Amino acid sequence: MEKRSLGWVLIIALVLLGVFAVSLLSLMSLMSEEEGFVSGGDKIAMIPIEGVIDEEMAKTVNRQLKQYGEDSRVKAILLRVDSPGGGVSASQEIYTEVRRVKEQKMKKVVVSMGSVAASGGYYLACPADLIFANPGSVTGSIGVIAEWINYRELAEWAKVKPVVFKSGEFKDTGSPTRELTERERAYFQAMIDELNGQFVQAVLEGRKGRGAAGNEIDEARARALADGRVFTGESAVRNGLIDATGNYEDALKKTAELIGVKGKPQVITPPKPRDRSPLLDLLLGAASVGNLLDTARFPRQLTEVDTSVRFKYQWR
């Protein structure tokens, strides 16, 4: 029995030693990346903004903007945007931080658009010193959308009758179990118009006076372009929404020129999320099993439909 117990102790010790070794190697690798970041020479930081913009993305991008904004060796930030936009608030979070880094930290900011940089993806690009897009990139879509699911008829078919107590006329505006009243429609439209006005103002502040001769952006033109339509990269240049057509390398080269770097610039990117060690997954497996049991016990969480009203700067 004593030998068997000793064997188990040795096995457990080896497992723990393996976890420690993997963790140590990961930490050393991370420290190596950080050392590469703070080594000498002017640098350009490239931050990817990919996918639908939500609050989690805004937190991640803003953390990176703040990190590079505080580092004196980073002279410019290149945003690589490939996004149809997303939440109004999340888009504005990134937009505000881009402005702060440019105006307060005195960093040059350049945007390179991928396949799509529309609505919120265009909104956050407006403060940039220069905006590049491929000739066939899709951008623009200046505007706001709000949508939700209404299942009133389904509830009536199922003979389910909702009961609501509320403190004011508009407290349940957007309820999925009834139609909007005319006053509620006017109320929502006023919010849409206000949010659209904020978008137009961002375009004006970033792009006023830019555009081909006769197409320079002023308030009237900005409002005319803010009807939700999208533009190709080529037409966006003509309308002053972006500065030039070109790919990522073109944008990078111009960014280097802006900060006086000759030759190939040093480009740094945020570290990628690391995969967790299989050994660590094994040790933490109990928690995962617990989560699966919770899901099985409460399947309602998997079938709930979000019927809340969300306002978006997003191309649909």
One Martini backbone bead per residue (centre of mass of N, CA, C, O) as a GRO file, in nm:
protein
  316
    1MET     BB    1   0.057   0.063  -0.020
    2GLU     BB    2   0.298   0.256   0.005
    3LYS     BB    3   0.396   0.230  -0.289
    4ARG     BB    4   0.132   0.325  -0.422
    5SER     BB    5   0.124   0.604  -0.288
    6LEU     BB    6   0.398   0.696  -0.395
    7GLY     BB    7   0.318   0.681  -0.693
    8TRP     BB    8   0.097   0.897  -0.684
    9VAL     BB    9   0.276   1.125  -0.586
   10LEU     BB   10   0.461   1.126  -0.833
   11ILE     BB   11   0.248   1.183  -1.046
   12ILE     BB   12   0.147   1.450  -0.930
   13ALA     BB   13   0.422   1.591  -0.932
   14LEU     BB   14   0.463   1.573  -1.242
   15VAL     BB   15   0.214   1.732  -1.323
   16LEU     BB   16   0.286   1.993  -1.170
   17LEU     BB   17   0.558   2.032  -1.312
   18GLY     BB   18   0.441   2.060  -1.596
   19VAL     BB   19   0.266   2.308  -1.542
   20PHE     BB   20   0.500   2.488  -1.451
   21ALA     BB   21   0.668   2.471  -1.713
   22VAL     BB   22   0.458   2.583  -1.907
   23SER     BB   23   0.414   2.852  -1.758
   24LEU     BB   24   0.708   2.948  -1.774
   25LEU     BB   25   0.733   2.951  -2.082
   26SER     BB   26   0.502   3.151  -2.130
   27LEU     BB   27   0.624   3.383  -1.965
   28MET     BB   28   0.889   3.408  -2.125
   29SER     BB   29   0.755   3.469  -2.395
   30LEU     BB   30   0.605   3.722  -2.304
   31MET     BB   31   0.859   3.878  -2.214
   32SER     BB   32   0.988   3.875  -2.493
   33GLU     BB   33   0.771   4.044  -2.632
   34GLU     BB   34   0.798   4.291  -2.450
   35GLU     BB   35   1.095   4.345  -2.516
   36GLY     BB   36   1.041   4.395  -2.817
   37PHE     BB   37   0.862   4.644  -2.765
   38VAL     BB   38   1.098   4.821  -2.593
   39SER     BB   39   1.281   4.853  -2.802
   40GLY     BB   40   1.442   5.023  -3.014
   41GLY     BB   41   1.282   5.248  -3.199
   42ASP     BB   42   1.061   5.328  -3.420
   43LYS     BB   43   0.702   5.267  -3.421
   44ILE     BB   44   0.433   5.059  -3.545
   45ALA     BB   45   0.099   5.009  -3.462
   46MET     BB   46  -0.111   4.723  -3.510
   47ILE     BB   47  -0.473   4.725  -3.516
   48PRO     BB   48  -0.726   4.504  -3.505
   49ILE     BB   49  -1.069   4.532  -3.657
   50GLU     BB   50  -1.286   4.255  -3.619
   51GLY     BB   51  -1.603   4.261  -3.672
   52VAL     BB   52  -1.835   4.299  -3.452
   53ILE     BB   53  -1.918   4.569  -3.252
   54ASP     BB   54  -1.854   4.550  -2.910
   55GLU     BB   55  -1.778   4.583  -2.585
   56GLU     BB   56  -1.538   4.386  -2.586
   57MET     BB   57  -1.388   4.511  -2.822
   58ALA     BB   58  -1.359   4.795  -2.705
   59LYS     BB   59  -1.181   4.712  -2.466
   60THR     BB   60  -0.949   4.592  -2.629
   61VAL     BB   61  -0.880   4.831  -2.818
   62ASN     BB   62  -0.842   5.047  -2.591
   63ARG     BB   63  -0.610   4.906  -2.449
   64GLN     BB   64  -0.419   4.923  -2.693
   65LEU     BB   65  -0.427   5.227  -2.738
   66LYS     BB   66  -0.318   5.300  -2.460
   67GLN     BB   67  -0.053   5.148  -2.468
   68TYR     BB   68   0.059   5.291  -2.732
   69GLY     BB   69   0.010   5.586  -2.639
   70GLU     BB   70   0.228   5.564  -2.390
   71ASP     BB   71   0.447   5.495  -2.597
   72SER     BB   72   0.725   5.663  -2.723
   73ARG     BB   73   0.803   5.454  -2.965
   74VAL     BB   74   0.522   5.513  -3.068
   75LYS     BB   75   0.427   5.708  -3.359
   76ALA     BB   76   0.208   5.500  -3.475
   77ILE     BB   77  -0.130   5.403  -3.586
   78LEU     BB   78  -0.266   5.104  -3.735
   79LEU     BB   79  -0.584   5.046  -3.863
   80ARG     BB   80  -0.744   4.732  -3.919
   81VAL     BB   81  -1.047   4.731  -4.096
   82ASP     BB   82  -1.311   4.460  -4.057
   83SER     BB   83  -1.631   4.602  -4.048
   84PRO     BB   84  -1.995   4.655  -4.008
   85GLY     BB   85  -2.007   4.710  -3.717
   86GLY     BB   86  -2.242   4.818  -3.441
   87GLY     BB   87  -2.262   4.946  -3.165
   88VAL     BB   88  -2.289   5.260  -3.069
   89SER     BB   89  -2.125   5.273  -2.806
   90ALA     BB   90  -1.881   5.101  -2.899
   91SER     BB   91  -1.798   5.287  -3.134
   92GLN     BB   92  -1.758   5.543  -2.953
   93GLU     BB   93  -1.535   5.435  -2.775
   94ILE     BB   94  -1.321   5.412  -3.000
   95TYR     BB   95  -1.338   5.694  -3.120
   96THR     BB   96  -1.246   5.846  -2.862
   97GLU     BB   97  -0.965   5.706  -2.841
   98VAL     BB   98  -0.854   5.791  -3.112
   99ARG     BB   99  -0.863   6.094  -3.051
  100ARG     BB  100  -0.684   6.093  -2.799
  101VAL     BB  101  -0.427   5.977  -2.928
  102LYS     BB  102  -0.398   6.203  -3.138
  103GLU     BB  103  -0.432   6.474  -2.954
  104GLN     BB  104  -0.277   6.396  -2.676
  105LYS     BB  105  -0.039   6.184  -2.787
  106MET     BB  106   0.058   6.251  -3.082
  107LYS     BB  107  -0.052   6.041  -3.290
  108LYS     BB  108  -0.052   5.872  -3.566
  109VAL     BB  109  -0.347   5.795  -3.773
  110VAL     BB  110  -0.423   5.498  -3.959
  111VAL     BB  111  -0.639   5.358  -4.213
  112SER     BB  112  -0.718   5.015  -4.304
  113MET     BB  113  -0.927   4.870  -4.534
  114GLY     BB  114  -1.099   4.607  -4.606
  115SER     BB  115  -1.376   4.475  -4.715
  116VAL     BB  116  -1.509   4.608  -4.443
  117ALA     BB  117  -1.604   4.966  -4.340
  118ALA     BB  118  -1.893   5.009  -4.179
  119SER     BB  119  -2.028   5.241  -4.009
  120GLY     BB  120  -1.875   5.185  -3.726
  121GLY     BB  121  -1.614   5.131  -3.899
  122TYR     BB  122  -1.620   5.434  -3.997
  123TYR     BB  123  -1.656   5.606  -3.746
  124LEU     BB  124  -1.373   5.532  -3.607
  125ALA     BB  125  -1.207   5.657  -3.864
  126CYS     BB  126  -1.254   5.971  -3.881
  127PRO     BB  127  -0.997   6.085  -3.702
  128ALA     BB  128  -0.798   6.021  -3.900
  129ASP     BB  129  -0.542   6.124  -4.101
  130LEU     BB  130  -0.581   5.847  -4.269
  131ILE     BB  131  -0.768   5.678  -4.541
  132PHE     BB  132  -0.780   5.345  -4.650
  133ALA     BB  133  -0.882   5.161  -4.955
  134ASN     BB  134  -1.002   4.953  -5.148
  135PRO     BB  135  -1.171   4.978  -5.436
  136GLY     BB  136  -1.375   4.727  -5.317
  137SER     BB  137  -1.451   4.841  -5.072
  138VAL     BB  138  -1.679   4.868  -4.796
  139THR     BB  139  -1.844   5.175  -4.714
  140GLY     BB  140  -2.006   5.372  -4.485
  141SER     BB  141  -2.315   5.363  -4.367
  142ILE     BB  142  -2.461   5.623  -4.265
  143GLY     BB  143  -2.621   5.521  -3.966
  144VAL     BB  144  -2.928   5.387  -3.818
  145ILE     BB  145  -3.035   5.090  -3.626
  146ALA     BB  146  -3.346   4.923  -3.526
  147GLU     BB  147  -3.412   4.593  -3.381
  148TRP     BB  148  -3.675   4.337  -3.345
  149ILE     BB  149  -3.884   4.098  -3.203
  150ASN     BB  150  -4.223   4.007  -3.301
  151TYR     BB  151  -4.468   3.777  -3.115
  152ARG     BB  152  -4.777   3.830  -3.105
  153GLU     BB  153  -4.909   3.613  -3.292
  154LEU     BB  154  -4.786   3.372  -3.146
  155ALA     BB  155  -4.921   3.426  -2.873
  156GLU     BB  156  -5.209   3.409  -2.976
  157TRP     BB  157  -5.191   3.118  -3.084
  158ALA     BB  158  -5.096   3.015  -2.782
  159LYS     BB  159  -5.266   3.168  -2.564
  160VAL     BB  160  -5.077   3.419  -2.477
  161LYS     BB  161  -5.099   3.664  -2.209
  162PRO     BB  162  -4.982   3.957  -2.144
  163VAL     BB  163  -4.861   4.126  -1.840
  164VAL     BB  164  -4.853   4.484  -1.758
  165PHE     BB  165  -4.661   4.695  -1.546
  166LYS     BB  166  -4.632   5.060  -1.538
  167SER     BB  167  -4.493   5.399  -1.491
  168GLY     BB  168  -4.511   5.451  -1.812
  169GLU     BB  169  -4.571   5.483  -2.142
  170PHE     BB  170  -4.245   5.398  -2.230
  171LYS     BB  171  -4.144   5.143  -2.068
  172ASP     BB  172  -4.255   4.918  -2.311
  173THR     BB  173  -4.105   4.999  -2.547
  174GLY     BB  174  -4.070   4.726  -2.766
  175SER     BB  175  -4.257   4.515  -2.733
  176PRO     BB  176  -4.308   4.176  -2.850
  177THR     BB  177  -4.650   4.175  -2.782
  178ARG     BB  178  -4.675   4.451  -2.953
  179GLU     BB  179  -4.758   4.731  -3.099
  180LEU     BB  180  -4.687   5.031  -3.199
  181THR     BB  181  -4.731   5.345  -3.143
  182GLU     BB  182  -4.719   5.655  -3.269
  183ARG     BB  183  -4.559   5.776  -3.027
  184GLU     BB  184  -4.338   5.558  -3.031
  185ARG     BB  185  -4.234   5.606  -3.313
  186ALA     BB  186  -4.149   5.899  -3.262
  187TYR     BB  187  -3.954   5.835  -3.030
  188PHE     BB  188  -3.760   5.653  -3.190
  189GLN     BB  189  -3.698   5.849  -3.424
  190ALA     BB  190  -3.562   6.061  -3.247
  191MET     BB  191  -3.326   5.880  -3.163
  192ILE     BB  192  -3.220   5.819  -3.442
  193ASP     BB  193  -3.165   6.116  -3.523
  194GLU     BB  194  -2.963   6.174  -3.298
  195LEU     BB  195  -2.754   5.951  -3.368
  196ASN     BB  196  -2.712   6.050  -3.659
  197GLY     BB  197  -2.603   6.328  -3.580
  198GLN     BB  198  -2.346   6.217  -3.445
  199PHE     BB  199  -2.231   6.094  -3.699
  200VAL     BB  200  -2.217   6.348  -3.873
  201GLN     BB  201  -2.028   6.502  -3.680
  202ALA     BB  202  -1.789   6.306  -3.709
  203VAL     BB  203  -1.751   6.351  -4.010
  204LEU     BB  204  -1.703   6.655  -4.002
  205GLU     BB  205  -1.454   6.660  -3.806
  206GLY     BB  206  -1.278   6.459  -4.001
  207ARG     BB  207  -1.382   6.557  -4.328
  208LYS     BB  208  -1.375   6.846  -4.368
  209GLY     BB  209  -1.287   6.947  -4.703
  210ARG     BB  210  -1.298   6.675  -4.826
  211GLY     BB  211  -1.239   6.600  -5.162
  212ALA     BB  212  -1.338   6.651  -5.452
  213ALA     BB  213  -1.395   6.876  -5.666
  214GLY     BB  214  -1.719   6.970  -5.549
  215ASN     BB  215  -1.707   6.731  -5.295
  216GLU     BB  216  -1.682   6.863  -5.045
  217ILE     BB  217  -1.721   6.841  -4.707
  218ASP     BB  218  -2.020   6.930  -4.559
  219GLU     BB  219  -2.307   6.938  -4.398
  220ALA     BB  220  -2.490   6.884  -4.641
  221ARG     BB  221  -2.326   6.645  -4.754
  222ALA     BB  222  -2.323   6.466  -4.504
  223ARG     BB  223  -2.636   6.434  -4.496
  224ALA     BB  224  -2.662   6.312  -4.783
  225LEU     BB  225  -2.475   6.054  -4.706
  226ALA     BB  226  -2.681   5.984  -4.450
  227ASP     BB  227  -2.865   5.706  -4.588
  228GLY     BB  228  -2.698   5.411  -4.561
  229ARG     BB  229  -2.512   5.391  -4.783
  230VAL     BB  230  -2.276   5.244  -4.983
  231PHE     BB  231  -1.920   5.233  -5.072
  232THR     BB  232  -1.669   5.235  -5.254
  233GLY     BB  233  -1.352   5.324  -5.251
  234GLU     BB  234  -1.367   5.510  -5.499
  235SER     BB  235  -1.627   5.673  -5.416
  236ALA     BB  236  -1.517   5.764  -5.139
  237VAL     BB  237  -1.304   5.952  -5.249
  238ARG     BB  238  -1.487   6.146  -5.410
  239ASN     BB  239  -1.661   6.206  -5.129
  240GLY     BB  240  -1.443   6.224  -4.877
  241LEU     BB  241  -1.438   5.962  -4.681
  242ILE     BB  242  -1.160   5.919  -4.811
  243ASP     BB  243  -0.821   5.943  -4.937
  244ALA     BB  244  -0.740   5.641  -5.049
  245THR     BB  245  -0.622   5.395  -5.250
  246GLY     BB  246  -0.528   5.083  -5.091
  247ASN     BB  247  -0.343   4.878  -4.921
  248TYR     BB  248  -0.177   4.789  -4.651
  249GLU     BB  249   0.108   4.863  -4.761
  250ASP     BB  250   0.036   5.151  -4.837
  251ALA     BB  251  -0.042   5.244  -4.553
  252LEU     BB  252   0.229   5.177  -4.419
  253LYS     BB  253   0.410   5.356  -4.591
  254LYS     BB  254   0.266   5.623  -4.519
  255THR     BB  255   0.309   5.607  -4.216
  256ALA     BB  256   0.616   5.618  -4.227
  257GLU     BB  257   0.631   5.898  -4.363
  258LEU     BB  258   0.488   6.062  -4.136
  259ILE     BB  259   0.745   5.969  -3.925
  260GLY     BB  260   1.027   5.940  -4.091
  261VAL     BB  261   1.051   5.651  -4.215
  262LYS     BB  262   1.299   5.454  -4.358
  263GLY     BB  263   1.196   5.197  -4.496
  264LYS     BB  264   1.140   4.937  -4.299
  265PRO     BB  265   0.919   4.911  -4.061
  266GLN     BB  266   0.832   4.876  -3.729
  267VAL     BB  267   0.603   4.620  -3.635
  268ILE     BB  268   0.338   4.599  -3.403
  269THR     BB  269   0.142   4.364  -3.211
  270PRO     BB  270  -0.083   4.218  -3.050
  271PRO     BB  271  -0.112   3.967  -2.860
  272LYS     BB  272  -0.213   3.659  -2.871
  273PRO     BB  273  -0.415   3.442  -2.766
  274ARG     BB  274  -0.372   3.183  -2.543
  275ASP     BB  275  -0.350   2.861  -2.511
  276ARG     BB  276  -0.436   2.631  -2.301
  277SER     BB  277  -0.326   2.395  -2.113
  278PRO     BB  278  -0.405   2.066  -2.097
  279LEU     BB  279  -0.330   2.033  -1.797
  280LEU     BB  280  -0.507   2.265  -1.698
  281ASP     BB  281  -0.770   2.147  -1.807
  282LEU     BB  282  -0.760   1.896  -1.631
  283LEU     BB  283  -0.764   2.045  -1.353
  284LEU     BB  284  -1.033   2.225  -1.456
  285GLY     BB  285  -1.261   2.021  -1.539
  286ALA     BB  286  -1.471   2.045  -1.313
  287ALA     BB  287  -1.580   2.321  -1.402
  288SER     BB  288  -1.680   2.232  -1.681
  289VAL     BB  289  -1.876   2.019  -1.582
  290GLY     BB  290  -2.045   2.215  -1.418
  291ASN     BB  291  -2.143   2.382  -1.660
  292LEU     BB  292  -2.286   2.149  -1.807
  293LEU     BB  293  -2.486   2.089  -1.581
  294ASP     BB  294  -2.618   2.365  -1.575
  295THR     BB  295  -2.723   2.353  -1.866
  296ALA     BB  296  -2.893   2.095  -1.828
  297ARG     BB  297  -3.066   2.216  -1.593
  298PHE     BB  298  -3.084   2.504  -1.782
  299PRO     BB  299  -3.206   2.520  -2.098
  300ARG     BB  300  -3.337   2.803  -2.115
  301GLN     BB  301  -3.071   2.964  -2.185
  302LEU     BB  302  -3.063   2.844  -2.491
  303THR     BB  303  -3.374   2.968  -2.577
  304GLU     BB  304  -3.346   3.251  -2.544
  305VAL     BB  305  -3.476   3.563  -2.659
  306ASP     BB  306  -3.365   3.865  -2.772
  307THR     BB  307  -3.593   4.161  -2.738
  308SER     BB  308  -3.422   4.393  -2.734
  309VAL     BB  309  -3.339   4.719  -2.798
  310ARG     BB  310  -3.100   4.804  -3.059
  311PHE     BB  311  -2.854   5.036  -3.134
  312LYS     BB  312  -2.698   5.080  -3.465
  313TYR     BB  313  -2.377   5.084  -3.634
  314GLN     BB  314  -2.496   4.891  -3.902
  315TRP     BB  315  -2.448   4.678  -4.161
  316ARG     BB  316  -2.705   4.471  -4.340
   0.00000   0.00000   0.00000
